[in-house]
Amino acid sequence: MTDRAETLLAHAPVFQGARAADLRPLAALAAFRSLTRGEHLFREGEALDTLYLVSSGSVRVYRLARGGTRELTLHVEGPRQLVAGVAAFQSRAVAPASAVVLQTPTEVLGLPAGAVRERVFGTPALAQAVIAYFARRQAELLTRVEGLVFSELGERLAAYLLDHARQPHALPTNSELAALLGTVPELVSRKLGEFYRLNLIHLERRTVRVTDPAELARLARGHREEGRAGERSRPPSGT
């Protein structure tokens, strides 16, 4: 079990470049946990004393809108990714969002957050790896926010399909996909149907396969290119 935990830690981007000797003490404290679809690792506002690393499957991290009627998916974490890792590096950490399992089976590796903090803060190589990882994740989150604000649903869905469905892939439910893309299930269903009729994807039940990646790529970047063209053609203010 310790060897498997050490292997997972060594391949996790958060510890990229760290020495095996630095990871071994953490692996000795780790424990694997199996979960099924719909189970929560934690909910927003709960004390967070465990650092979770996905071993297999996927976990969706989301926040509830005011009134609890809508969800905003912040990101989906797959194998070797941390779940709400930043919060776990704070003393007396509180979960800033909720984390729910997307598929069965999903397995996560849990590490005591306090022990991880102590080890990372006292080991320069680990600290450097963790800081670099969180810098990359911040850039990814900013890109996601920009996409939600400035892009159309077709662009966001095309980008999602290209990122996740290069091989036959089980789609989340329309509700989960809508939360991930910042829209409502009805529009997701309509847009998936449109992509299917245009032969951009093959869809059987919830299994999707991309059949025209070039056109999906054009759709995914088209809105941004149009926006840039508009900026270039716009006359300077005051003229």
Disulfide bonds with the S-S distance in Angstrom:
none
